[in-house]
Structures are given as C-alpha cells and as structure tokens.
Amino acid sequence: MLRLMIAASAAAMLAGCAMSPAEQARQDGVAAREEARLAEALEGFESTGRTSSCVPRFEVRQTKLYDGAILFERSRNHVYRSDVGPGCGRNQDDILVFKSVNGSSYCAGDIVQLRSRSGGFFSGTCSLGEFTELKRDAR
C-alpha cells in the first residue's frame, strides 16, 4: 500500500512538471530565435582551431551574451566564444558580463555576474567554459 502511494505521488509530481504543448512550442520558438541570433553574430567567422582556458581582460573590447554562449570581442574580426549553460542570458540584450573576482583574465570555470547596462542591477551568474578563438574570413 505504501509503495502504491509513493508511486502515485511521484507520478503526480512528474505530471505537474511536464510542459503543456503550448509551453513547449513557445520554449522551442525562443530557443530557435536565440540560435538564429547567435548564428547571425558568428556569420563570416571561422574557428582558428585554437582553444584556451583564459582570455586576458585587457584584450576584450566588448562582451555579447547569447543563450548558451558568450562572445568576447577582441576586435571586429576577432572573437572568443565561451559556451555556458542553458538559460544563461536568454533574451537579454541589455546585459553586461561582469567579473567580480580580481584577476587579469577571464578563465574557464570562472563565475561571472550578469548586470544590466542601465543601472547595473544584478541579473544572474554564469560559469565560463573553454574559449574558442574565431576570426572573420578574410575573403
């Protein structure tokens, strides 16, 4: 009897966590838009094949946040991509990546804070991954 009650409770909890078809479609649409936004930002760039665990902060001109990735812009033709966990920065164009730990580099494994450009309000945190170097195709 106790096993039956536990199984029924577990089934009820799982059913409560399941997304409705409309919610799933909305979430899939948001994910597709974010993927397209990142693809557009990386259009014309190619991987140099080099990865590194750190990028010097003084080389980073600007950061751009996407769902699943942060681009660290060194110049118009040279960026580093760090893959981050899902949900890190989704649909947040007005967000700065802010490293709260002292140090001269952004490194894989660092926890960075996300803050709004207008007001500096805390928006979340992300853990950085390895950095992939990308350069714009010279053609």
Residue, then its C-alpha position, 0 to 999 in steps of 0.5 A: m500500500l505504501r509503495l502504491m502511494i509513493a508511486a502515485s505521488a511521484a507520478a503526480m509530481l512528474a505530471g505537474c512538471a511536464m510542459s503543456p504543448a503550448e509551453q513547449a512550442r513557445q520554449d522551442g520558438v525562443a530557443a530557435r530565435e536565440e540560435a538564429r541570433l547567435a548564428e547571425a553574430l558568428e556569420g563570416f567567422e571561422s574557428t582558428g582551431r585554437t582553444s584556451s582556458c583564459v582570455p586576458r581582460f585587457e584584450v576584450r573590447q566588448t562582451k555579447l551574451y547569447d543563450g548558451a554562449i558568450l562572445f568576447e570581442r577582441s576586435r571586429n574580426h576577432v572573437y572568443r566564444s565561451d559556451v555556458g549553460p542553458g538559460c544563461g542570458r536568454n533574451q537579454d540584450d541589455i546585459l553586461v558580463f561582469k567579473s567580480v573576482n580580481g584577476s587579469s583574465y577571464c578563465a574557464g570555470d570562472i563565475v561571472q555576474l550578469r548586470s544590466r547596462s542601465g543601472g547595473f542591477f544584478s541579473g544572474t551568474c554564469s560559469l565560463g567554459e573553454f574559449t574558442e578563438l574565431k576570426r572573420d574570413a578574410r575573403 
